[in-house]
Amino acid sequence: MIKIYGMPTCPYCDYIHEQIIGREDEFEYINIGENIRNMSAFTHLRDTNPVFERMKEIGDVGIPTFVLENGSVTLDPADVGLVEYGSTVACSLEDHKSGRKGC
């Protein structure tokens, strides 16, 4: 099962979360804002994995984050068969703000 770390206040995470509804046998969505245990797990991952170096350099949190079954980490939704927010098939920030489903 692929773990996805994210938060519902993040439009990128929200877009990913909508794509995995009904696919709970493939993906586990972990809301890092839900409790300290989730935040701690994500923070440890972010602090120890070199995948996040660029995110840290630019001051980004690095969510959504995808942890594959083999333990490898990626920040690219395409690596797990999902569509990235902002791609040509994704919706806009205005769509998200207006409550468009899947945004």
C-alpha positions in Angstrom: 0.0 0.0 0.0 1.2 3.5 -0.9 1.2 6.0 1.9 0.4 9.6 1.1 1.2 12.4 3.6 -0.8 15.6 3.1 -3.2 18.1 4.6 -6.7 19.1 3.5 -5.7 22.8 3.6 -3.2 22.1 0.8 -4.8 22.3 -2.7 -2.2 20.0 -4.1 -3.0 17.4 -1.5 -6.7 17.9 -1.8 -6.4 17.2 -5.6 -4.5 14.0 -4.9 -6.9 12.9 -2.1 -9.9 13.2 -4.5 -8.1 10.8 -6.9 -7.8 8.0 -4.4 -11.3 8.0 -3.0 -12.5 4.4 -3.4 -9.0 3.1 -3.8 -8.2 2.6 -0.1 -6.8 -0.9 -0.9 -4.0 0.9 -2.9 -3.5 4.1 -0.9 -3.5 5.3 2.7 -3.9 9.0 3.1 -2.3 10.4 6.2 -3.4 13.8 7.3 -0.3 15.3 9.0 -2.5 18.0 10.6 -4.8 15.5 12.2 -2.6 14.6 15.2 0.9 15.0 16.5 1.8 11.3 15.7 1.1 11.9 12.0 3.0 15.2 12.0 6.0 13.6 13.8 6.1 10.7 11.3 6.1 13.1 8.4 8.7 15.4 10.0 11.0 12.5 10.7 10.7 11.4 7.1 11.3 14.9 5.8 14.3 15.5 8.1 16.0 12.2 7.1 15.3 11.7 3.4 17.4 13.4 0.7 14.3 13.6 -1.6 13.3 16.7 0.4 16.5 18.7 0.0 15.1 20.8 -2.8 11.9 21.4 -0.9 13.8 22.6 2.1 16.0 24.9 -0.1 13.0 26.7 -1.5 11.1 26.8 1.8 8.4 24.3 0.8 6.9 21.7 3.1 7.0 18.9 0.6 3.5 17.6 0.6 1.9 15.6 -0.8 4.6 13.0 -0.2 4.3 9.4 -1.4 5.9 6.5 0.3 6.0 3.4 -1.8 5.7 -0.2 -0.5 9.4 -0.7 -0.8 10.0 2.4 1.5 11.2 4.7 -1.3 9.9 8.2 -1.2 8.8 10.4 -4.1 7.1 13.8 -4.4 5.9 13.1 -8.0 2.3 11.9 -8.2 3.0 10.3 -11.6 5.3 7.8 -9.9 2.3 6.3 -8.2 -0.1 6.7 -11.2 -1.8 9.9 -10.1 -2.2 13.3 -11.8 -0.3 16.3 -10.5 -2.2 19.5 -9.6 -1.5 22.0 -12.3 -1.1 19.6 -15.1 -3.1 20.0 -18.3 -5.7 17.6 -16.9 -5.8 19.3 -13.4 -8.1 22.1 -12.4 -7.0 25.6 -11.5 -6.6 27.4 -8.2 -9.9 29.2 -9.0 -11.6 25.9 -9.5 -10.3 24.8 -6.1 -11.5 28.0 -4.4 -14.9 27.7 -5.9 -15.3 24.2 -4.6 -15.1 22.3 -7.9 -15.0 18.5 -7.0 -11.6 17.0 -7.5 -9.8 20.2 -6.9 
